[in-house]
Amino acid sequence: MKYTPFIFTAIISFLLTSCSYKPSIEELKKFAAVETYPEDGYLDTVSNKKALIIVAHDDDDCAMSGTIAKLKAEGWVIKQLSFVAHKLNDGSDGHPAGIICQGNELILEDGFYRLGLDTIKYPYIPILKEQMEKQFLRKKISKALLAEINDFKPSVIFTLDNEMGTYGHPEHIFISQLVLDLFKLKGTGVQRIYQSVYTKHMQKEIIDTWLFNKMKKYGYQNPTEIAKKMYNIDGMPEPTVQVNISQFAEQKMLYLMSYPEKARKNLRKFIPYYEEFDAQTYFAVFDREFYRVVEHELNNEN
């Protein structure tokens, strides 16, 4: 096909316009929470300033990373455990030391935690709870987790929620449920679990709409709708507290951008347009992080 100068110019113009598209602030705001919850006051009262993040994959902590940056600035010692750590540009695991976490140590040195993972085509698709018990090596993981908890002695643990796992990923749900089960045991010293969740509005705009369209565009199955039907739920649990993270915008953005491209590509599905704005602008819109807080039953006994 022979291109005329006019057609050629039009094609170049279209490509440049497409590549340079930048969403407006108003477009960004539609994803932000419209709800308000009580400000968390507990973390300011804790004397044992140790927090343990326990997630399936090291990028699962992104929605809580502003809070973690805040705690670090207030003298907390932070440690993260995960099944999977992304490789950085220098070939190392985890994040550059000093950004937020004190390290990014894996729960299991051999990395073997789920049966049949090498043959599962879509490991993010929800499965029945009974299947989780058959696929995941609960005893092995529990032993390793308890050893880490008893050694580090945190006062609080941060995880994802154990009902939806943000969008239905079975690894998210399993590890968060396991942490909750271990939390109920006596003697761990952990006082509260902070489960990172979105508000209902954020779920509707980010998970049910933004993520759904992304999955559909690339031909992937939609795990969210499967999870809702399978577990008979309407989404993540409702938050009980919020944490203002606007003063830690730079630290959170640095953390998000420290991931390699493969991980950042995945983050785009859950954190809309974060690479298109500077930290202060972006986190003036997303200035809060939300949690369902689970208190130890022993604290509620008379």
Secondary structure per residue as TSV (DSSP state, phi and psi in degrees):
chain	resnum	aa	ss	phi	psi
A	1	M	-	360.0	132.4
A	2	K	-	-94.1	126.6
A	3	Y	-	-95.2	132.0
A	4	T	-	-80.6	160.7
A	5	P	H	-55.7	-36.2
A	6	F	H	-66.0	-46.1
A	7	I	H	-65.0	-41.3
A	8	F	H	-61.3	-44.7
A	9	T	H	-63.4	-40.0
A	10	A	H	-64.4	-40.5
A	11	I	H	-63.8	-46.5
A	12	I	H	-61.4	-42.3
A	13	S	H	-62.6	-41.6
A	14	F	H	-64.5	-43.3
A	15	L	H	-65.0	-41.3
A	16	L	H	-66.1	-40.6
A	17	T	H	-65.3	-41.7
A	18	S	H	-64.7	-41.8
A	19	C	H	-73.0	-27.3
A	20	S	T	-99.9	12.5
A	21	Y	-	-60.7	132.0
A	22	K	-	-132.1	123.1
A	23	P	-	-67.8	154.2
A	24	S	-	-82.6	165.6
A	25	I	H	-62.0	-39.1
A	26	E	H	-63.3	-37.9
A	27	E	H	-66.0	-37.7
A	28	L	H	-66.4	-40.0
A	29	K	H	-63.0	-24.6
A	30	K	T	-65.1	-19.2
A	31	F	T	-88.2	-17.2
A	32	A	S	-78.2	156.8
A	33	A	-	-63.5	140.4
A	34	V	-	-106.9	-11.4
A	35	E	-	-87.0	161.6
A	36	T	-	-129.9	136.3
A	37	Y	-	-126.5	165.4
A	38	P	-	-59.1	140.4
A	39	E	B	-69.6	136.6
A	40	D	-	-69.6	130.7
A	41	G	-	-117.6	-11.0
A	42	Y	G	-66.0	-44.4
A	43	L	G	-61.0	-25.1
A	44	D	G	-75.7	-12.7
A	45	T	G	-102.9	-6.3
A	46	V	-	-75.0	132.6
A	47	S	S	-89.4	-36.3
A	48	N	S	-86.1	89.8
A	49	K	-	-84.8	70.0
A	50	K	E	-131.5	126.5
A	51	A	E	-123.9	134.7
A	52	L	E	-113.1	125.1
A	53	I	E	-97.1	123.8
A	54	I	E	-123.7	110.8
A	55	V	E	-138.2	163.0
A	56	A	E	-73.0	-39.9
A	57	H	E	-130.3	144.5
A	58	D	G	-64.9	-17.1
A	59	D	G	-90.5	2.9
A	60	D	G	-71.9	-12.1
A	61	D	G	-90.5	5.7
A	62	C	G	-63.6	-36.5
A	63	A	G	-72.4	-10.1
A	64	M	G	-114.1	3.6
A	65	S	H	-69.2	-24.3
A	66	G	H	-68.6	-41.3
A	67	T	H	-64.3	-42.3
A	68	I	H	-63.7	-39.8
A	69	A	H	-62.6	-39.2
A	70	K	H	-62.9	-46.5
A	71	L	H	-62.6	-41.5
A	72	K	H	-61.1	-41.3
A	73	A	H	-64.6	-24.0
A	74	E	T	-94.8	12.2
A	75	G	T	94.8	8.2
A	76	W	-	-74.2	151.4
A	77	V	E	-100.9	125.9
A	78	I	E	-116.8	135.9
A	79	K	E	-135.3	142.9
A	80	Q	E	-120.6	140.6
A	81	L	E	-122.8	139.5
A	82	S	E	-155.0	159.7
A	83	F	E	-70.8	-44.6
A	84	V	E	-121.4	130.5
A	85	A	-	-118.9	131.2
A	86	H	-	-76.2	147.8
A	87	K	B	-80.0	132.6
A	88	L	-	-82.5	175.2
A	89	N	T	-62.4	-24.8
A	90	D	T	-89.8	4.7
A	91	G	S	90.2	-3.4
A	92	S	-	-86.3	165.9
A	93	D	B	-88.9	149.1
A	94	G	S	77.4	-160.3
A	95	H	-	-101.0	156.7
A	96	P	-	-55.9	135.0
A	97	A	T	-57.2	138.8
A	98	G	T	99.6	-11.8
A	99	I	S	-71.0	-57.0
A	100	I	S	-140.8	-57.9
A	101	C	-	-84.8	154.0
A	102	Q	S	-79.8	-6.2
A	103	G	-	171.5	175.4
A	104	N	E	-138.8	66.7
A	105	E	E	-80.7	142.5
A	106	L	E	-81.7	145.8
A	107	I	S	-64.0	-43.5
A	108	L	-	-120.4	122.9
A	109	E	T	-62.3	-36.8
A	110	D	T	-84.0	-8.5
A	111	G	-	72.4	5.2
A	112	F	-	-93.8	108.8
A	113	Y	-	-134.7	-12.1
A	114	R	B	-140.1	122.9
A	115	L	T	-68.0	138.4
A	116	G	T	75.6	9.2
A	117	L	T	-61.0	-29.4
A	118	D	T	-73.0	-13.9
A	119	T	T	-113.6	-4.1
A	120	I	-	-81.8	118.0
A	121	K	S	-68.3	-43.5
A	122	Y	-	-125.5	85.0
A	123	P	T	-66.7	-13.1
A	124	Y	T	-86.0	-8.9
A	125	I	S	-73.3	133.0
A	126	P	-	-57.3	146.6
A	127	I	-	-131.0	161.0
A	128	L	-	-62.9	151.4
A	129	K	H	-59.1	-35.2
A	130	E	H	-64.1	-35.1
A	131	Q	H	-69.3	-33.3
A	132	M	H	-59.6	-42.6
A	133	E	H	-65.3	-26.5
A	134	K	H	-85.0	-33.3
A	135	Q	H	-85.3	-38.6
A	136	F	B	-91.8	141.9
A	137	L	-	-85.0	75.0
A	138	R	H	-56.3	-48.6
A	139	K	H	-61.6	-44.1
A	140	K	H	-65.3	-44.9
A	141	I	H	-68.0	-41.8
A	142	S	H	-60.1	-45.0
A	143	K	H	-60.3	-44.3
A	144	A	H	-67.1	-41.0
A	145	L	H	-65.4	-45.9
A	146	L	H	-60.8	-38.2
A	147	A	H	-62.7	-41.9
A	148	E	H	-67.4	-43.1
A	149	I	H	-64.2	-45.0
A	150	N	H	-67.8	-30.0
A	151	D	H	-77.6	-43.4
A	152	F	H	-81.6	-33.3
A	153	K	-	56.6	61.0
A	154	P	-	-77.9	156.6
A	155	S	S	-91.1	-27.6
A	156	V	E	-136.1	152.9
A	157	I	E	-123.8	137.2
A	158	F	E	-106.7	131.2
A	159	T	E	-143.1	-178.0
A	160	L	E	-86.7	177.8
A	161	D	-	-78.8	153.9
A	162	N	S	-94.0	1.4
A	163	E	S	-99.8	-49.5
A	164	M	S	-109.2	-22.1
A	165	G	H	57.7	39.9
A	166	T	H	74.9	-57.9
A	167	Y	H	-140.2	9.8
A	168	G	H	111.1	-0.3
A	169	H	-	-62.8	122.4
A	170	P	H	-62.2	-29.8
A	171	E	H	-69.8	-36.7
A	172	H	H	-62.2	-47.9
A	173	I	H	-65.8	-45.0
A	174	F	H	-62.0	-50.1
A	175	I	H	-66.9	-36.4
A	176	S	H	-70.0	-37.8
A	177	Q	H	-68.1	-40.1
A	178	L	H	-62.6	-43.3
A	179	V	H	-60.2	-41.9
A	180	L	H	-63.6	-40.7
A	181	D	H	-63.7	-42.8
A	182	L	H	-68.7	-32.3
A	183	F	H	-62.1	-31.1
A	184	K	T	-75.7	-13.3
A	185	L	S	-73.1	148.5
A	186	K	T	-80.0	147.3
A	187	G	T	99.3	-5.0
A	188	T	S	-78.2	-24.4
A	189	G	-	82.4	-5.8
A	190	V	-	-74.7	130.8
A	191	Q	-	-96.2	-34.8
A	192	R	E	-148.3	151.1
A	193	I	E	-111.8	132.4
A	194	Y	E	-107.1	106.5
A	195	Q	E	-91.5	117.7
A	196	S	E	-71.2	124.3
A	197	V	E	-139.4	163.5
A	198	Y	-	-98.1	158.5
A	199	T	-	-74.8	169.4
A	200	K	H	-60.2	-40.3
A	201	H	H	-65.5	-43.1
A	202	M	H	-63.1	-39.9
A	203	Q	I	-61.3	-43.5
A	204	K	I	-63.0	-45.7
A	205	E	I	-82.2	-36.8
A	206	I	I	-92.7	-51.9
A	207	I	I	-80.2	-51.6
A	208	D	I	-76.3	-24.4
A	209	T	I	-112.7	-62.1
A	210	W	I	-61.4	-53.9
A	211	L	I	-63.7	-44.1
A	212	F	H	-55.7	-45.5
A	213	N	H	-66.2	-36.3
A	214	K	H	-65.1	-45.7
A	215	M	H	-64.0	-41.9
A	216	K	H	-64.8	-41.1
A	217	K	H	-59.2	-39.9
A	218	Y	T	-98.5	11.5
A	219	G	T	76.5	21.9
A	220	Y	-	-93.6	154.0
A	221	Q	-	-69.5	151.7
A	222	N	-	-92.2	104.8
A	223	P	H	-71.1	-25.9
A	224	T	H	-63.4	-49.2
A	225	E	H	-66.1	-35.9
A	226	I	H	-62.3	-45.2
A	227	A	H	-63.9	-41.9
A	228	K	H	-59.6	-43.7
A	229	K	H	-73.3	-42.3
A	230	M	H	-65.6	-40.8
A	231	Y	H	-100.9	1.4
A	232	N	T	54.8	51.8
A	233	I	-	-130.8	166.4
A	234	D	S	-109.6	9.5
A	235	G	S	144.2	-159.6
A	236	M	S	-67.4	156.9
A	237	P	-	-61.7	154.5
A	238	E	-	-73.6	141.4
A	239	P	-	-62.7	154.3
A	240	T	S	-112.4	-22.1
A	241	V	E	-142.2	163.8
A	242	Q	E	-130.0	155.6
A	243	V	E	-128.4	124.9
A	244	N	E	-79.0	124.0
A	245	I	-	-119.4	15.8
A	246	S	G	-60.7	-30.6
A	247	Q	G	-74.2	-9.4
A	248	F	G	-117.9	30.7
A	249	A	H	-60.3	-46.4
A	250	E	H	-63.3	-43.1
A	251	Q	H	-65.3	-41.4
A	252	K	H	-66.7	-44.1
A	253	M	H	-63.3	-40.6
A	254	L	H	-59.8	-39.6
A	255	Y	H	-64.5	-46.9
A	256	L	H	-61.9	-41.8
A	257	M	H	-78.0	-10.9
A	258	S	T	-76.7	-15.0
A	259	Y	S	-70.4	150.8
A	260	P	-	-67.7	165.5
A	261	E	H	-56.3	-38.9
A	262	K	H	-59.3	-42.4
A	263	A	H	-73.1	-40.4
A	264	R	H	-64.9	-31.2
A	265	K	H	-61.4	-38.4
A	266	N	H	-72.3	-37.2
A	267	L	H	-62.8	-28.1
A	268	R	T	-62.1	-21.5
A	269	K	T	-74.4	-21.5
A	270	F	T	-119.6	-16.0
A	271	I	S	-128.0	83.4
A	272	P	T	-58.2	129.6
A	273	Y	T	61.4	20.8
A	274	Y	G	-64.9	-23.9
A	275	E	G	-84.8	-5.1
A	276	E	G	-95.8	-2.8
A	277	F	S	-133.8	157.4
A	278	D	-	-74.9	162.5
A	279	A	H	-59.4	-45.3
A	280	Q	H	-64.8	-40.9
A	281	T	H	-66.9	-46.5
A	282	Y	H	-64.8	-46.4
A	283	F	H	-89.2	6.3
A	284	A	H	-79.2	-26.5
A	285	V	H	-84.1	-51.3
A	286	F	S	-97.7	68.7
A	287	D	-	-92.1	2.1
A	288	R	E	-133.3	148.5
A	289	E	E	-118.0	149.3
A	290	F	E	-123.5	145.2
A	291	Y	E	-142.0	145.6
A	292	R	E	-95.8	118.8
A	293	V	E	-95.0	129.8
A	294	V	E	-111.9	118.1
A	295	E	E	-92.3	153.5
A	296	H	-	-69.0	134.5
A	297	E	G	-59.2	-29.2
A	298	L	G	-64.1	-27.2
A	299	N	G	-73.6	-18.9
A	300	N	G	-99.0	0.6
A	301	E	-	-83.7	141.9
A	302	N	-	-78.7	360.0
